Amino acid sequence: MDSLIAHNNGTDPTYFIGFNQISDMSFTEFSSTVLMKQFDKQRTPPNTGAARVYRARRMGRRLAQTLPNAFDWRTRRLPPVRDQGGCGSCWTFAAASVIESRARISGLAGAADDLSEQQARMVDCVHSRLGYWSAGCNGGYTDEALDFVAATGTSRYSCSEANYAYKQATGPACLTPATAPTGSVDIPSYAFINPTPTDIMAAIYNNGPVTVYFNVQNSFYGYTSGIYPASACTADTINHAMVIVGSSYWGDGGYIKVQMTADTNGACFMCYSWGLLTVSSTLAALTTPALTTPSPPAAQAPKPQTALAAPFQAAPL
């Protein structure tokens, strides 16, 4: 309580903190329950032919389109903010969110409004037995989650939440129904975004929300509103992934605002390579048969990219 009052009454705070559903936890308890415990920055991302690189269209050195000074997908088509509970599965929620958002933006008929974080691309299915590094509730990688759905040569897809419920735990097996239930979604590809502020903004404006990694520190988990500054987190570790974070009563309506920077690290180490992703503009709603057992992706030589990123609702100070 004393630290909360001191922060909010400080000299020109850029953001404010308050009480929420995790206020009774210490930061150590919060970290062990909600944040990712396993994240290897030296990992080589998968490349099964589904990954692309997003670059804004240019005419010479000039951008081929004029981007608006302000743009916010919250006023348009976004799924509700969801709660990951006591499981370090933020990477699956970020992946699910960009697919749900892309489906809504494109007006995809037949797609479920709530896709399963537990199933395809997610907690139960993206693991070492299929050649991935992700580890369920211990943490994982959004590009691996998207790769699982988009992997070339498979019949994978994303079930709806109604057909494959989230359990806040890693399941014993990856259950893929023989027939894709109504509302399932398939994505043909995903894209790493070229690491320039212009490319990032163009991807958000033209394609939809993007995923990003984040370094959560003690000052963050009481966030309620305002702009979270880069100076608030100094560590170069990663323990969270997000597009939309928290729940409807945590943060600014379930969202956060983070200072946009132009340095080599980004706020809270958000420029981690492979962190900023968007989904292909063409999705498909499925009701057709699919494989019952996922097969490992066929590895190809990776094409490294880096990303200087900020969440899609970030704002400069």
BAVO-978501 format. One record per residue (C-alpha): x, y, z; residue number from 1; residue in one letter; chain. Coordinates in nm, 2 decimals. Example, Ala and Ser with C-alpha at 12.3 -4.5 7.8 and 13.67 -1.06 7.14 Angstrom:
BEGIN
@u=1.23 v=-0.45 w=0.78 resi=1 resn=A chain=A
@u=1.37 v=-0.11 w=0.71 resi=2 resn=S chain=A
***
This chain:
BEGIN
@u=0.00 v=0.00 w=0.00 resi=1 resn=M chain=A
@u=0.28 v=0.24 w=0.09 resi=2 resn=D chain=A
@u=0.47 v=0.18 w=-0.23 resi=3 resn=S chain=A
@u=0.15 v=0.22 w=-0.43 resi=4 resn=L chain=A
@u=0.07 v=0.56 w=-0.28 resi=5 resn=I chain=A
@u=0.43 v=0.67 w=-0.31 resi=6 resn=A chain=A
@u=0.44 v=0.58 w=-0.68 resi=7 resn=H chain=A
@u=0.11 v=0.74 w=-0.77 resi=8 resn=N chain=A
@u=0.18 v=1.06 w=-0.58 resi=9 resn=N chain=A
@u=0.53 v=1.09 w=-0.71 resi=10 resn=G chain=A
@u=0.66 v=1.36 w=-0.94 resi=11 resn=T chain=A
@u=0.49 v=1.34 w=-1.28 resi=12 resn=D chain=A
@u=0.44 v=0.96 w=-1.30 resi=13 resn=P chain=A
@u=0.38 v=0.84 w=-1.65 resi=14 resn=T chain=A
@u=0.18 v=0.54 w=-1.54 resi=15 resn=Y chain=A
@u=-0.03 v=0.44 w=-1.23 resi=16 resn=F chain=A
@u=-0.05 v=0.12 w=-1.03 resi=17 resn=I chain=A
@u=-0.34 v=-0.02 w=-0.82 resi=18 resn=G chain=A
@u=-0.50 v=-0.33 w=-0.68 resi=19 resn=F chain=A
@u=-0.61 v=-0.62 w=-0.90 resi=20 resn=N chain=A
@u=-0.67 v=-1.00 w=-0.87 resi=21 resn=Q chain=A
@u=-0.30 v=-1.07 w=-0.82 resi=22 resn=I chain=A
@u=-0.22 v=-0.80 w=-0.56 resi=23 resn=S chain=A
@u=-0.22 v=-1.05 w=-0.28 resi=24 resn=D chain=A
@u=0.08 v=-1.23 w=-0.44 resi=25 resn=M chain=A
@u=0.44 v=-1.13 w=-0.40 resi=26 resn=S chain=A
@u=0.63 v=-1.07 w=-0.72 resi=27 resn=F chain=A
@u=0.81 v=-1.40 w=-0.66 resi=28 resn=T chain=A
@u=0.48 v=-1.59 w=-0.64 resi=29 resn=E chain=A
@u=0.34 v=-1.40 w=-0.94 resi=30 resn=F chain=A
@u=0.65 v=-1.49 w=-1.14 resi=31 resn=S chain=A
@u=0.64 v=-1.86 w=-1.06 resi=32 resn=S chain=A
@u=0.26 v=-1.88 w=-1.13 resi=33 resn=T chain=A
@u=0.20 v=-1.66 w=-1.43 resi=34 resn=V chain=A
@u=0.52 v=-1.57 w=-1.60 resi=35 resn=L chain=A
@u=0.73 v=-1.79 w=-1.83 resi=36 resn=M chain=A
@u=1.00 v=-1.98 w=-1.65 resi=37 resn=K chain=A
@u=1.17 v=-2.11 w=-1.96 resi=38 resn=Q chain=A
@u=1.29 v=-1.89 w=-2.25 resi=39 resn=F chain=A
@u=1.61 v=-1.95 w=-2.44 resi=40 resn=D chain=A
@u=1.72 v=-1.64 w=-2.65 resi=41 resn=K chain=A
@u=1.97 v=-1.86 w=-2.84 resi=42 resn=Q chain=A
@u=1.70 v=-2.09 w=-2.97 resi=43 resn=R chain=A
@u=1.68 v=-2.13 w=-3.35 resi=44 resn=T chain=A
@u=1.32 v=-2.06 w=-3.46 resi=45 resn=P chain=A
@u=1.15 v=-2.32 w=-3.68 resi=46 resn=P chain=A
@u=1.12 v=-2.27 w=-4.05 resi=47 resn=N chain=A
@u=0.88 v=-2.51 w=-4.23 resi=48 resn=T chain=A
@u=0.82 v=-2.28 w=-4.52 resi=49 resn=G chain=A
@u=0.53 v=-2.11 w=-4.35 resi=50 resn=A chain=A
@u=0.73 v=-1.81 w=-4.22 resi=51 resn=A chain=A
@u=0.75 v=-1.49 w=-4.42 resi=52 resn=R chain=A
@u=0.90 v=-1.14 w=-4.37 resi=53 resn=V chain=A
@u=0.67 v=-0.84 w=-4.36 resi=54 resn=Y chain=A
@u=0.80 v=-0.52 w=-4.51 resi=55 resn=R chain=A
@u=0.60 v=-0.21 w=-4.58 resi=56 resn=A chain=A
@u=0.55 v=-0.12 w=-4.94 resi=57 resn=R chain=A
@u=0.78 v=0.16 w=-5.05 resi=58 resn=R chain=A
@u=0.84 v=0.38 w=-5.35 resi=59 resn=M chain=A
@u=1.21 v=0.44 w=-5.34 resi=60 resn=G chain=A
@u=1.28 v=0.56 w=-4.98 resi=61 resn=R chain=A
@u=0.93 v=0.68 w=-4.92 resi=62 resn=R chain=A
@u=0.65 v=0.47 w=-4.78 resi=63 resn=L chain=A
@u=0.39 v=0.39 w=-5.05 resi=64 resn=A chain=A
@u=0.11 v=0.48 w=-4.82 resi=65 resn=Q chain=A
@u=0.04 v=0.75 w=-4.56 resi=66 resn=T chain=A
@u=-0.01 v=0.60 w=-4.22 resi=67 resn=L chain=A
@u=-0.24 v=0.78 w=-3.97 resi=68 resn=P chain=A
@u=-0.09 v=0.96 w=-3.67 resi=69 resn=N chain=A
@u=-0.30 v=0.75 w=-3.44 resi=70 resn=A chain=A
@u=-0.46 v=0.41 w=-3.49 resi=71 resn=F chain=A
@u=-0.61 v=0.17 w=-3.24 resi=72 resn=D chain=A
@u=-0.76 v=-0.17 w=-3.32 resi=73 resn=W chain=A
@u=-0.96 v=-0.16 w=-2.99 resi=74 resn=R chain=A
@u=-1.21 v=0.07 w=-3.16 resi=75 resn=T chain=A
@u=-1.26 v=-0.18 w=-3.44 resi=76 resn=R chain=A
@u=-1.25 v=-0.56 w=-3.44 resi=77 resn=R chain=A
@u=-1.07 v=-0.73 w=-3.15 resi=78 resn=L chain=A
@u=-1.15 v=-1.04 w=-2.94 resi=79 resn=P chain=A
@u=-1.21 v=-0.98 w=-2.57 resi=80 resn=P chain=A
@u=-0.91 v=-0.97 w=-2.33 resi=81 resn=V chain=A
@u=-0.86 v=-1.32 w=-2.19 resi=82 resn=R chain=A
@u=-0.71 v=-1.44 w=-1.86 resi=83 resn=D chain=A
@u=-0.43 v=-1.71 w=-1.87 resi=84 resn=Q chain=A
@u=-0.47 v=-1.79 w=-1.50 resi=85 resn=G chain=A
@u=-0.20 v=-1.98 w=-1.31 resi=86 resn=G chain=A
@u=-0.01 v=-2.10 w=-1.62 resi=87 resn=C chain=A
@u=0.29 v=-1.95 w=-1.80 resi=88 resn=G chain=A
@u=0.10 v=-1.99 w=-2.13 resi=89 resn=S chain=A
@u=0.11 v=-1.62 w=-2.24 resi=90 resn=C chain=A
@u=0.28 v=-1.73 w=-2.56 resi=91 resn=W chain=A
@u=-0.03 v=-1.93 w=-2.66 resi=92 resn=T chain=A
@u=-0.26 v=-1.65 w=-2.58 resi=93 resn=F chain=A
@u=-0.06 v=-1.41 w=-2.79 resi=94 resn=A chain=A
@u=-0.07 v=-1.65 w=-3.08 resi=95 resn=A chain=A
@u=-0.44 v=-1.72 w=-3.04 resi=96 resn=A chain=A
@u=-0.52 v=-1.34 w=-3.02 resi=97 resn=S chain=A
@u=-0.35 v=-1.25 w=-3.35 resi=98 resn=V chain=A
@u=-0.54 v=-1.53 w=-3.53 resi=99 resn=I chain=A
@u=-0.87 v=-1.44 w=-3.37 resi=100 resn=E chain=A
@u=-0.80 v=-1.07 w=-3.45 resi=101 resn=S chain=A
@u=-0.71 v=-1.15 w=-3.81 resi=102 resn=R chain=A
@u=-1.02 v=-1.36 w=-3.86 resi=103 resn=A chain=A
@u=-1.24 v=-1.08 w=-3.73 resi=104 resn=R chain=A
@u=-1.07 v=-0.81 w=-3.93 resi=105 resn=I chain=A
@u=-1.10 v=-1.01 w=-4.25 resi=106 resn=S chain=A
@u=-1.47 v=-1.09 w=-4.17 resi=107 resn=G chain=A
@u=-1.40 v=-1.47 w=-4.20 resi=108 resn=L chain=A
@u=-1.73 v=-1.64 w=-4.21 resi=109 resn=A chain=A
@u=-1.76 v=-1.95 w=-3.99 resi=110 resn=G chain=A
@u=-1.46 v=-1.88 w=-3.77 resi=111 resn=A chain=A
@u=-1.51 v=-1.91 w=-3.39 resi=112 resn=A chain=A
@u=-1.48 v=-1.59 w=-3.18 resi=113 resn=D chain=A
@u=-1.28 v=-1.78 w=-2.92 resi=114 resn=D chain=A
@u=-1.00 v=-2.01 w=-3.03 resi=115 resn=L chain=A
@u=-0.83 v=-2.28 w=-2.81 resi=116 resn=S chain=A
@u=-0.51 v=-2.18 w=-2.64 resi=117 resn=E chain=A
@u=-0.49 v=-2.54 w=-2.52 resi=118 resn=Q chain=A
@u=-0.49 v=-2.73 w=-2.85 resi=119 resn=Q chain=A
@u=-0.33 v=-2.67 w=-3.19 resi=120 resn=A chain=A
@u=-0.03 v=-2.44 w=-3.17 resi=121 resn=R chain=A
@u=-0.06 v=-2.44 w=-2.80 resi=122 resn=M chain=A
@u=-0.01 v=-2.58 w=-2.46 resi=123 resn=V chain=A
@u=-0.07 v=-2.95 w=-2.54 resi=124 resn=D chain=A
@u=0.07 v=-2.97 w=-2.89 resi=125 resn=C chain=A
@u=0.37 v=-2.75 w=-2.94 resi=126 resn=V chain=A
@u=0.64 v=-2.95 w=-2.77 resi=127 resn=H chain=A
@u=0.98 v=-3.12 w=-2.81 resi=128 resn=S chain=A
@u=0.83 v=-3.44 w=-2.96 resi=129 resn=R chain=A
@u=0.74 v=-3.24 w=-3.27 resi=130 resn=L chain=A
@u=1.08 v=-3.06 w=-3.28 resi=131 resn=G chain=A
@u=0.97 v=-2.75 w=-3.09 resi=132 resn=Y chain=A
@u=1.13 v=-2.58 w=-2.78 resi=133 resn=W chain=A
@u=0.81 v=-2.47 w=-2.61 resi=134 resn=S chain=A
@u=0.72 v=-2.62 w=-2.28 resi=135 resn=A chain=A
@u=0.35 v=-2.56 w=-2.21 resi=136 resn=G chain=A
@u=0.29 v=-2.38 w=-1.88 resi=137 resn=C chain=A
@u=0.66 v=-2.33 w=-1.83 resi=138 resn=N chain=A
@u=0.68 v=-2.09 w=-2.13 resi=139 resn=G chain=A
@u=0.72 v=-2.10 w=-2.50 resi=140 resn=G chain=A
@u=0.74 v=-1.92 w=-2.83 resi=141 resn=Y chain=A
@u=0.47 v=-1.75 w=-3.03 resi=142 resn=T chain=A
@u=0.64 v=-1.83 w=-3.36 resi=143 resn=D chain=A
@u=0.63 v=-2.20 w=-3.28 resi=144 resn=E chain=A
@u=0.26 v=-2.18 w=-3.19 resi=145 resn=A chain=A
@u=0.18 v=-2.01 w=-3.53 resi=146 resn=L chain=A
@u=0.42 v=-2.25 w=-3.71 resi=147 resn=D chain=A
@u=0.23 v=-2.55 w=-3.57 resi=148 resn=F chain=A
@u=-0.09 v=-2.43 w=-3.73 resi=149 resn=V chain=A
@u=0.07 v=-2.31 w=-4.05 resi=150 resn=A chain=A
@u=0.33 v=-2.58 w=-4.10 resi=151 resn=A chain=A
@u=0.35 v=-2.68 w=-4.47 resi=152 resn=T chain=A
@u=0.22 v=-3.02 w=-4.56 resi=153 resn=G chain=A
@u=0.00 v=-3.08 w=-4.26 resi=154 resn=T chain=A
@u=-0.37 v=-3.06 w=-4.19 resi=155 resn=S chain=A
@u=-0.33 v=-2.88 w=-3.86 resi=156 resn=R chain=A
@u=-0.58 v=-2.62 w=-3.75 resi=157 resn=Y chain=A
@u=-0.70 v=-2.43 w=-3.45 resi=158 resn=S chain=A
@u=-1.01 v=-2.56 w=-3.27 resi=159 resn=C chain=A
@u=-1.25 v=-2.33 w=-3.10 resi=160 resn=S chain=A
@u=-1.24 v=-2.29 w=-2.72 resi=161 resn=E chain=A
@u=-1.58 v=-2.47 w=-2.70 resi=162 resn=A chain=A
@u=-1.43 v=-2.78 w=-2.86 resi=163 resn=N chain=A
@u=-1.10 v=-2.78 w=-2.68 resi=164 resn=Y chain=A
@u=-1.12 v=-2.60 w=-2.35 resi=165 resn=A chain=A
@u=-0.83 v=-2.42 w=-2.17 resi=166 resn=Y chain=A
@u=-0.72 v=-2.60 w=-1.85 resi=167 resn=K chain=A
@u=-0.44 v=-2.38 w=-1.71 resi=168 resn=Q chain=A
@u=-0.22 v=-2.69 w=-1.73 resi=169 resn=A chain=A
@u=-0.02 v=-2.89 w=-1.98 resi=170 resn=T chain=A
@u=-0.23 v=-3.19 w=-2.10 resi=171 resn=G chain=A
@u=-0.11 v=-3.55 w=-2.13 resi=172 resn=P chain=A
@u=-0.15 v=-3.55 w=-2.51 resi=173 resn=A chain=A
@u=-0.22 v=-3.34 w=-2.81 resi=174 resn=C chain=A
@u=-0.58 v=-3.42 w=-2.90 resi=175 resn=L chain=A
@u=-0.65 v=-3.34 w=-3.26 resi=176 resn=T chain=A
@u=-1.00 v=-3.45 w=-3.36 resi=177 resn=P chain=A
@u=-1.03 v=-3.66 w=-3.68 resi=178 resn=A chain=A
@u=-1.26 v=-3.39 w=-3.82 resi=179 resn=T chain=A
@u=-1.21 v=-3.02 w=-3.77 resi=180 resn=A chain=A
@u=-1.50 v=-2.90 w=-3.56 resi=181 resn=P chain=A
@u=-1.71 v=-2.61 w=-3.69 resi=182 resn=T chain=A
@u=-1.54 v=-2.28 w=-3.62 resi=183 resn=G chain=A
@u=-1.18 v=-2.41 w=-3.65 resi=184 resn=S chain=A
@u=-0.94 v=-2.19 w=-3.83 resi=185 resn=V chain=A
@u=-0.64 v=-2.26 w=-4.05 resi=186 resn=D chain=A
@u=-0.37 v=-2.00 w=-4.14 resi=187 resn=I chain=A
@u=-0.15 v=-2.04 w=-4.45 resi=188 resn=P chain=A
@u=0.14 v=-1.84 w=-4.32 resi=189 resn=S chain=A
@u=0.27 v=-1.60 w=-4.06 resi=190 resn=Y chain=A
@u=0.53 v=-1.32 w=-4.09 resi=191 resn=A chain=A
@u=0.83 v=-1.18 w=-3.90 resi=192 resn=F chain=A
@u=0.81 v=-0.81 w=-3.92 resi=193 resn=I chain=A
@u=1.11 v=-0.62 w=-4.06 resi=194 resn=N chain=A
@u=1.27 v=-0.43 w=-3.76 resi=195 resn=P chain=A
@u=1.19 v=-0.07 w=-3.84 resi=196 resn=T chain=A
@u=0.92 v=0.15 w=-3.67 resi=197 resn=P chain=A
@u=0.76 v=0.22 w=-4.01 resi=198 resn=T chain=A
@u=0.74 v=-0.15 w=-4.10 resi=199 resn=D chain=A
@u=0.59 v=-0.23 w=-3.76 resi=200 resn=I chain=A
@u=0.33 v=0.04 w=-3.78 resi=201 resn=M chain=A
@u=0.24 v=-0.05 w=-4.14 resi=202 resn=A chain=A
@u=0.20 v=-0.42 w=-4.04 resi=203 resn=A chain=A
@u=-0.04 v=-0.32 w=-3.76 resi=204 resn=I chain=A
@u=-0.24 v=-0.08 w=-3.98 resi=205 resn=Y chain=A
@u=-0.26 v=-0.31 w=-4.28 resi=206 resn=N chain=A
@u=-0.27 v=-0.66 w=-4.13 resi=207 resn=N chain=A
@u=-0.38 v=-0.64 w=-3.76 resi=208 resn=G chain=A
@u=-0.24 v=-0.69 w=-3.41 resi=209 resn=P chain=A
@u=0.11 v=-0.84 w=-3.36 resi=210 resn=V chain=A
@u=0.28 v=-1.05 w=-3.10 resi=211 resn=T chain=A
@u=0.57 v=-0.92 w=-2.89 resi=212 resn=V chain=A
@u=0.78 v=-1.05 w=-2.60 resi=213 resn=Y chain=A
@u=0.83 v=-0.85 w=-2.28 resi=214 resn=F chain=A
@u=1.03 v=-0.82 w=-1.96 resi=215 resn=N chain=A
@u=0.79 v=-0.80 w=-1.67 resi=216 resn=V chain=A
@u=0.94 v=-0.66 w=-1.35 resi=217 resn=Q chain=A
@u=0.79 v=-0.58 w=-1.01 resi=218 resn=N chain=A
@u=0.67 v=-0.24 w=-1.12 resi=219 resn=S chain=A
@u=0.46 v=-0.38 w=-1.39 resi=220 resn=F chain=A
@u=0.21 v=-0.63 w=-1.24 resi=221 resn=Y chain=A
@u=0.02 v=-0.35 w=-1.06 resi=222 resn=G chain=A
@u=-0.02 v=-0.14 w=-1.37 resi=223 resn=Y chain=A
@u=-0.36 v=0.02 w=-1.42 resi=224 resn=T chain=A
@u=-0.32 v=0.30 w=-1.67 resi=225 resn=S chain=A
@u=-0.08 v=0.54 w=-1.83 resi=226 resn=G chain=A
@u=0.24 v=0.48 w=-2.03 resi=227 resn=I chain=A
@u=0.49 v=0.23 w=-1.89 resi=228 resn=Y chain=A
@u=0.84 v=0.37 w=-1.96 resi=229 resn=P chain=A
@u=1.14 v=0.19 w=-2.09 resi=230 resn=A chain=A
@u=1.33 v=0.30 w=-1.78 resi=231 resn=S chain=A
@u=1.10 v=0.09 w=-1.56 resi=232 resn=A chain=A
@u=1.27 v=-0.23 w=-1.67 resi=233 resn=C chain=A
@u=1.64 v=-0.27 w=-1.71 resi=234 resn=T chain=A
@u=1.69 v=-0.65 w=-1.73 resi=235 resn=A chain=A
@u=1.75 v=-0.82 w=-2.07 resi=236 resn=D chain=A
@u=1.55 v=-1.13 w=-1.98 resi=237 resn=T chain=A
@u=1.22 v=-1.23 w=-2.13 resi=238 resn=I chain=A
@u=0.94 v=-1.38 w=-1.93 resi=239 resn=N chain=A
@u=0.61 v=-1.27 w=-2.10 resi=240 resn=H chain=A
@u=0.45 v=-1.26 w=-2.44 resi=241 resn=A chain=A
@u=0.15 v=-1.05 w=-2.53 resi=242 resn=M chain=A
@u=-0.08 v=-0.88 w=-2.77 resi=243 resn=V chain=A
@u=-0.34 v=-0.81 w=-2.51 resi=244 resn=I chain=A
@u=-0.25 v=-0.88 w=-2.14 resi=245 resn=V chain=A
@u=-0.44 v=-0.95 w=-1.82 resi=246 resn=G chain=A
@u=-0.81 v=-0.95 w=-1.79 resi=247 resn=S chain=A
@u=-1.10 v=-0.70 w=-1.81 resi=248 resn=S chain=A
@u=-1.01 v=-0.56 w=-1.47 resi=249 resn=Y chain=A
@u=-0.63 v=-0.54 w=-1.50 resi=250 resn=W chain=A
@u=-0.48 v=-0.24 w=-1.67 resi=251 resn=G chain=A
@u=-0.64 v=0.00 w=-1.90 resi=252 resn=D chain=A
@u=-0.95 v=-0.21 w=-1.98 resi=253 resn=G chain=A
@u=-0.72 v=-0.51 w=-2.00 resi=254 resn=G chain=A
@u=-0.46 v=-0.33 w=-2.22 resi=255 resn=Y chain=A
@u=-0.13 v=-0.16 w=-2.15 resi=256 resn=I chain=A
@u=0.05 v=0.13 w=-2.31 resi=257 resn=K chain=A
@u=0.43 v=0.10 w=-2.33 resi=258 resn=V chain=A
@u=0.68 v=0.37 w=-2.43 resi=259 resn=Q chain=A
@u=0.79 v=0.34 w=-2.79 resi=260 resn=M chain=A
@u=1.17 v=0.37 w=-2.83 resi=261 resn=T chain=A
@u=1.40 v=0.36 w=-3.13 resi=262 resn=A chain=A
@u=1.71 v=0.21 w=-2.97 resi=263 resn=D chain=A
@u=1.85 v=-0.14 w=-3.02 resi=264 resn=T chain=A
@u=1.67 v=-0.30 w=-2.73 resi=265 resn=N chain=A
@u=1.33 v=-0.14 w=-2.72 resi=266 resn=G chain=A
@u=1.13 v=-0.09 w=-2.40 resi=267 resn=A chain=A
@u=1.16 v=-0.39 w=-2.17 resi=268 resn=C chain=A
@u=1.38 v=-0.58 w=-2.42 resi=269 resn=F chain=A
@u=1.10 v=-0.59 w=-2.67 resi=270 resn=M chain=A
@u=1.33 v=-0.60 w=-2.97 resi=271 resn=C chain=A
@u=1.42 v=-0.97 w=-2.92 resi=272 resn=Y chain=A
@u=1.47 v=-1.15 w=-3.25 resi=273 resn=S chain=A
@u=1.17 v=-1.34 w=-3.38 resi=274 resn=W chain=A
@u=0.94 v=-1.17 w=-3.13 resi=275 resn=G chain=A
@u=0.72 v=-0.96 w=-3.35 resi=276 resn=L chain=A
@u=0.48 v=-1.16 w=-3.57 resi=277 resn=L chain=A
@u=0.17 v=-1.11 w=-3.77 resi=278 resn=T chain=A
@u=-0.07 v=-1.36 w=-3.94 resi=279 resn=V chain=A
@u=-0.13 v=-1.39 w=-4.31 resi=280 resn=S chain=A
@u=-0.41 v=-1.19 w=-4.45 resi=281 resn=S chain=A
@u=-0.58 v=-1.50 w=-4.58 resi=282 resn=T chain=A
@u=-0.74 v=-1.75 w=-4.33 resi=283 resn=L chain=A
@u=-0.97 v=-2.04 w=-4.38 resi=284 resn=A chain=A
@u=-1.26 v=-2.16 w=-4.16 resi=285 resn=A chain=A
@u=-1.25 v=-2.54 w=-4.15 resi=286 resn=L chain=A
@u=-1.51 v=-2.82 w=-4.12 resi=287 resn=T chain=A
@u=-1.31 v=-3.08 w=-4.32 resi=288 resn=T chain=A
@u=-1.12 v=-3.39 w=-4.21 resi=289 resn=P chain=A
@u=-0.78 v=-3.34 w=-4.05 resi=290 resn=A chain=A
@u=-0.49 v=-3.56 w=-3.92 resi=291 resn=L chain=A
@u=-0.55 v=-3.73 w=-3.59 resi=292 resn=T chain=A
@u=-0.17 v=-3.73 w=-3.50 resi=293 resn=T chain=A
@u=0.04 v=-3.43 w=-3.58 resi=294 resn=P chain=A
@u=0.37 v=-3.51 w=-3.75 resi=295 resn=S chain=A
@u=0.70 v=-3.32 w=-3.69 resi=296 resn=P chain=A
@u=0.76 v=-3.02 w=-3.91 resi=297 resn=P chain=A
@u=1.02 v=-3.05 w=-4.19 resi=298 resn=A chain=A
@u=1.30 v=-2.83 w=-4.08 resi=299 resn=A chain=A
@u=1.46 v=-2.59 w=-4.33 resi=300 resn=Q chain=A
@u=1.74 v=-2.35 w=-4.30 resi=301 resn=A chain=A
@u=1.62 v=-2.06 w=-4.08 resi=302 resn=P chain=A
@u=1.63 v=-1.70 w=-4.21 resi=303 resn=K chain=A
@u=1.71 v=-1.48 w=-3.91 resi=304 resn=P chain=A
@u=1.53 v=-1.15 w=-3.86 resi=305 resn=Q chain=A
@u=1.52 v=-0.91 w=-3.57 resi=306 resn=T chain=A
@u=1.24 v=-0.69 w=-3.46 resi=307 resn=A chain=A
@u=1.22 v=-0.36 w=-3.28 resi=308 resn=L chain=A
@u=0.87 v=-0.37 w=-3.14 resi=309 resn=A chain=A
@u=0.61 v=-0.20 w=-2.93 resi=310 resn=A chain=A
@u=0.26 v=-0.33 w=-2.86 resi=311 resn=P chain=A
@u=0.00 v=-0.20 w=-3.10 resi=312 resn=F chain=A
@u=-0.14 v=0.04 w=-2.85 resi=313 resn=Q chain=A
@u=0.20 v=0.18 w=-2.75 resi=314 resn=A chain=A
@u=0.24 v=0.56 w=-2.75 resi=315 resn=A chain=A
@u=0.55 v=0.78 w=-2.73 resi=316 resn=P chain=A
@u=0.61 v=1.00 w=-2.42 resi=317 resn=L chain=A
***
